[in-house]
Amino acid sequence: MGWLDAGSGYQVRIGERGKVQCRNAKGKLLASVPSALKEDPQVVRLRQLTEWLDRHEAECRSTVDEWMVRSLPVPTALLVQVWADSAWAAALRDLVVTAGPDEVGFLRDADAERGLGVVTLDGDTVRLAPESVLVPHPVLLEDLEELREFGAELGVDQKVQQLFRQTFARPSAFAAGQRSVDEFSGGRFEQLNHAFSRCRTLGYPVRGGDAVYTAYENGVVVEARYWLGGDYPEGEAWTGDLRWTLADGTALPLADVGPVAWSEGMRMASAIHAGRVVAEDEAVAK
């Protein structure tokens, strides 16, 4: 953006990295905004604008991530409308979209007249004009490894984790009536607060002592629940089993858990478990 006049002969603007920049009357760019200008009306307005832009970018990424984890059909008309916004375009660009079994590619453009521009696995740039497309969860992509390799060659830069999102394939069989996974149980935290803090950092809510991830599979709400503890927040805590329930709390047999809910639940438990206190013998073994 252009320079705006501030007090004492200074000028300010928002720079390329979204930070407020300042230059003096001689045109020299300063390393930071002088303290005398911190409360200048122009500086305050620009700072508020940058904060809004940061929130807007985060909201765009969060919305697109929700489309992806829910594998929702997204109308092409909607993509065309939001593409003019650089924050939306950045969140959508390079995501794998599908318009049919043979129409899969990396999204590069959305235009009202020409449709969607995608790069196919053959390396061709084609135009598609479907009513809607899917932004599939990676665990649902049959050619995931091929897409990852080609994406690396293409130099794709996904702002929303899709291709290189950690995924867990659901086993083909379980013990009869099995309702929980103990792969991530027994992780020790010096304080229960530490486990809760890790959940907050990772973006997982905690309810009733469980870290919770809400998945939507075939229109059904499924919650992955990973036990952290319900004792004193300052007390030592050990992680428990990972299980899945319906929204009303009904426990699901593992055989009834869908691939997305399974993958995202395992991803949550794995990320939280990674923050445990690692025993010396465990560290040596690694």
N, C-alpha and C positions, 0 to 999 in steps of 0.2 A: 504494500500500500504506500501511498505518498506520505511525505512528511507533514506533520501538523505543528503549528506554532504553540510552544508552551511558554512558561515564564522565564524571565531573565535571558531572553534571546536564544534559548534552547529550542530544538525541534525533536519530536518523538514520532514513532511509528511502530507497527507490529512487523517484526522481521520474519525471515523465511521460516525460522524454527518456532514461530508462534510466541516469541518473547518480545517484550517492549524494549525497543532500542532508542538511544538518545544520541544526538550530535550537538556540538556547541556552535556558537555563532560563526566560527571559522569553517564549519563543515566537517570537523573531525569527529568520527564515530567513537563514542566512549565505551569503555568496557562494561559499564553499568549506569543505571539512572542515578544521578546525584541525589543524595539524601534530601536536599532542599526541594526537590521536585516530587518527592514521594506522594504528597497530598495534592499536587497540581491537578485541577479538574480534567485536563486532557490525559494525564497519566492514569488517573483513577478510572476514567472511562475505557481506556485501552486495556488496562488490567482486567476490568470486568468483562470486556469483550473476549479476551484470551481465555478467561475462566469459562465463559459460556461456550466458546468453540471447543475447549477440551471436553466439557460435558457432552456436547453434541456429538463429537467423534466417538466418545465412549458409548453413548446411546445407540449410535448407528451400528457399531460393532456388536453390541449386546443384542440388538434386534436381529441382525443377520445371523448371529450365532444361534439364536432361538429358532430361526427358520431352518437352520442346518440340523440341529440336534433333533428337531421334530420332523425333519424331511417334509416340510410343508410346501404345497404348490404355491409359487409366487407368480402373480399375473405379469405378463410381459409389459403391459401398460404401466404397471407400478414401477418396474425397473427403469423404464424410459423416463418416467416423471422424476424419479429421485437421482438419476445418473448425472444430471446437471449440477448437483451438489457434490463438491469435491470430497466431502467426508463420507457420503454414501458411496460414491464411486470407488474410493479407496477401500472401503469395507467389502465391496462386492468384487472388485477386479481380481482376476486370476482364480476365482473359485470354480470348482468343477460343477457344471450344471448339466442336467439331462432333460431332454424333451421327448424321449422315446428310447427304445432299446438300442437304436443305432445312431442316436443323436446325443453324443456326449462330448464335452469339450470345456476348455478354460474360457470363462467369460472375460471378454476384453472391451466390449462396447455395447451400448443400448441406444438405439436411434429410432425415432418415431416412424420414419419412412423406410429405413433399411432393415429394421429389426435388430436382433441380437447378433453381435459379432463374437464368434467363438473360435478357438484354435483346437482342432481335433487331434486325436492321437496320431494321425498320419502327418501332422504338421501343417495341414491346410487351414487357412482362415476362411470360414464360411459364414453365411448369414442365415439365421433361423427366424421364423416368425410364428412360433406357437402361441396359443392363448396363455399358457403358463409354463414354467419350468420348475424342476425340483433342484434344491441344493442339498444333495444327499449327505447323510452322515457317512463318514468314511467306512464304517464297518459294513455298510450296505453296498459299497462299490465293488463289483466283481473284479475289475481290473485295477485294484488299488495299487499294487506294487508297480505295475506298468505305468500308471499315472504318476506315481511318486518319482520314478526314474525320468520320465519325460518332463515332469515339472521341474526337476533339478536341472535338466539340460536347458529348459526354456528360461530358467532363472526366475520362476514365479515367486512373488512375494505376497503371500496371503496374510492380510491383517487379521482375519478370523481363522483360527486353526481348523483346518479340514484335512488336507492331504497328510500332514505330518503330525496330526493329533495322535496321542497314544491310544491305541485300541486294544481290546481284549476279545478274542473270539470265544463265543459261547460253546462249551463242550457239547458233543452230540448226545451224550447220555449222562444220567445222574443216578445215584442210589434211590431206590423207591422212597418217595416222600421227603427227600432231602430238601431242607428249607433255608440253609445257611452255608456260608463259605468261611472257613477258618484260616485261609491263607495269610490274612493280615492281622490275625489276633495275636495277643501277647506282646504288642509293642509298648514299651515303657516310656512314660513321660514323667519328669520329675514333679510336675504339677499338672493337675487337670487343666488349669488355666492355660498352660503352654499348648495343650492340644486344641483348646478352644481358639486360642490366638492363631494357631496355624490354619484352622478352618476359616477364620475371618480373612486371613491373608489370601487364601485360595478361593474365597468367594462361596463357601458352603455354609448354609445356616445350620445351627444346632438346635434340636428340639428334644426335650426329655432325655438328654444324655447321648443322643444319637446325632452324628453328622448326617445330613439329609441331602439327597439329590432327587429332584422331581423330573421324571422322564414322561414323555407322551408317546405311547406306542400303539399305533392303529386306533387312535382316538381314545385310548384308555390311559388314565393317569396312574403311573406306577412310581413308588418311592423306594429308592435304595437307602438303607439305613445302616450306618456303621457305628457300633457301640464304642463310646469313649469313656463314659463313666458318669455317675450321678452323685458322687460323694462331695466332700469339701473341695472347693476350687483350688485351695492351696495344697491339697493332699496329692500323693503319688497316684498315678492312674495307669491302667493297663487296657489296651484296646481289646475289643471283643470280636464277635462274629459280624459278618456282613450279611444282610438279608434284604429281601424285597417284599413290599406290601402294596395293597391297593390303597387308594386315598382314604378309605374308612378304617385302615389299620389291619385289614384281613391279610394274613401271611400268605405269600405265594410259594408254591413248590418251585424249585429251581427250574424244573422242566417247563414251567409256564411263563418264565421270564423271557421277554423278547431280546433280540440281539443288541438294540441300542441301549435299553435299560441295563442290560448286563454289562456292556462295555463301559458305560458312563459310571455305573456303580463301582466297578472294579477300578476304574481310573481314579475316582474319588478316594477310595480306601488306600490305593497304592500311594497317592500323593500325600495323604495325611500320615500314613505309616512311615513314610520316608523321613519324617521329622522326629522320629522317636530317638531316645537315647540309645546309641549303639554301643553294646558291650565290647570290651577290649578283644575278647576272643572272637567275636563276630566280625569286628573290623579286620583282624588278622586273617580270618578265613577268606575275606573278600580280596 
